[in-house]
Amino acid sequence: MTACRDGRGGTSSTSGVVRIGNCSGFYGDRLSAMREMLEGASSDGHGLDVLTGDYLAELTMLILGRDQMKDPALGYARTFVRQLEDCLGLALERGVRLVANAGGLNPAGLADKVREVAAGLGLDPQVAHVEGDDVRALSFDGALTANAYLGGFGIAAALRAGADVVVTGRVTDASLVVGPAVAHHGWSDTAYDALAGAVVAGHVVECGAQATGGNFSGFLDLPRRDLPLGFPVAEVAADGSSVITKHAGTGGAVTVDTVTAQLVYEIQSTRYLGPDVTVHLDSLRLEQQGEDRVAITGVVGEAPPERLKVCVNELGGWRNSVELVLTGLDVEAKAAWVRDQLTPRLTAAEVTWSDVTPPPVDAATEEAASTLLRCTVKDPSPDPVGRAFTAAAVELALASYPGFTMTAPPGPATPYGVYRAAYVDRAEVTHTVVHADGRREVVADPTVFTPATEAPGARPSPYPARPDVLTRRLPLGTFVHARSGDKGGDANVGLWVAHDGVDRETYDARVQWLSKVMSPRGIGALLPEAADLDVEVWLLPHLGAVNLVVHGLLGQGVAASTRFDPQAKGLGEWLRSRMVSIEESLL
């Protein structure tokens, strides 16, 4: 890759770094974001070298697998094709390379589709793709999908060979940034600190607007909420340090808190394991360098793990649900009666009823006076969860509790998938780049690995107790932010002390308090749903943060979970609303 370029092909004012933007955090993200990022890069005077898009998640692989069951030519993110129909010419005109994992289960098919779109537009870009992640043949018989997480060196090889567009299958989300950074700076596979810095930058920008104020618990203080949130840009330097920013004039903000929110999202311990490097998350430091500019420095890396992680999706069976509205008085009795009426008619292998929370007394609106009761059924066969289930519920409409109604008519049975993580030897995976001219290049595996060991930073228990002090009962979120999400069947909650202008001594005392409150044995009191589950607590003192891993809260993963919030997206906000005893000196 060349030095950073502006829209006219010249060198930008940030020479020495590679400017990598993001225009998608998931399959279904804002369709106009690619154009916004390309046009905004010209208007803010800095330009972009590379524009990335992350379209894949564990659930997305299941969706794409079901697409391929209907049509083997599919299996890729079709919204990426629509974006290219609108923006490919603009990207080529401005010298911006496009790198996306939109290939999903069929990167070769997507590369052909990109060429077809380009030809229809009268364009002739160099299109390469990365493959080799599909490992269904490796003892995963019967799996709908089984994809190893590849690293960024295949992307780097494609870019070094002159590709204008690189599409991949299942690389890690951060690899979309690691690859361009490796190509630009020429790092070797043992430049661990630099690679780790790029992984951290990639992790921050991979989820799009989540780095600029999206899903941010401090949204009330977020500027420019009247505008669509801008998508992030990572300026990655030769040593792996980076600055996270966004285009001027876009909504939201890039602050230490918004960046921290994404850093603690869906991590687990203090060691972030990737195919290219193991990142020490407890090493990095953040600094606000100016408006919408946060520097990430000090990242330490070491050799990657010996084996590659695999995302496996299997068809688990069929599911269905009905949601009943209970209004006014005696809602617990109403719920008990309809459960008693419906249960004898249910033949599904698994039946789950939600809990009922009574509405407030003397509610001012009918909606406020109502609560919901949900029944979810799952079975290996569609029959017990299809018409046999929905008809049993509908037939009670005039023969059950007063005010019987549903939020929507019952639907047909739908298939669901079960996610699990697996691991394979690297020698069994052929990480391959197919260049624009058809030449195939196998990406060499690393030769040095970090043995699997217990990560440092687990919260010690018991923690030394503080002397008795005057406290107030207040929500945990009084000065604590949170971001939560799913990792298969586990839930992750990152919590950190807000940078709200208090003096350093008070901030440090708040961090110490948070570390003590988040006791593995005490989480059950704050999160009753986790009372019988294994919970890990990891300390990230440089971020003023702790990370909770709640094992098994989501069952067999998002697609199979019957939980109210199957991806644990709201778990952190529930935790912030819980009442705790806060020392007066911290307020």
PyMOL commands that set and color helices and strands:
alter all, ss='L'
color gray80, all
select helices_A, chain A and resi 33-43+58-70+78-93+107-120+153-160+175-185+192-205+208-211+219-221+256-263+331-345+383-385+387-394+426-428+476-478+504-517+523-526+528-530+541-543+571-577+584-586
alter helices_A, ss='H'
color red, helices_A
select strands_A, chain A and resi 17-22+50-53+97-100+127-131+145-148+165-168+232-237+242-246+271-273+278-280+285-290+293-297+300-302+307-327+350-353+370-379+405-406+414-425+432-434+440-442+471-475+480-487+490-497+535-540+545-550+579-583
alter strands_A, ss='S'
color yellow, strands_A
deselect
rebuild
show_as cartoon
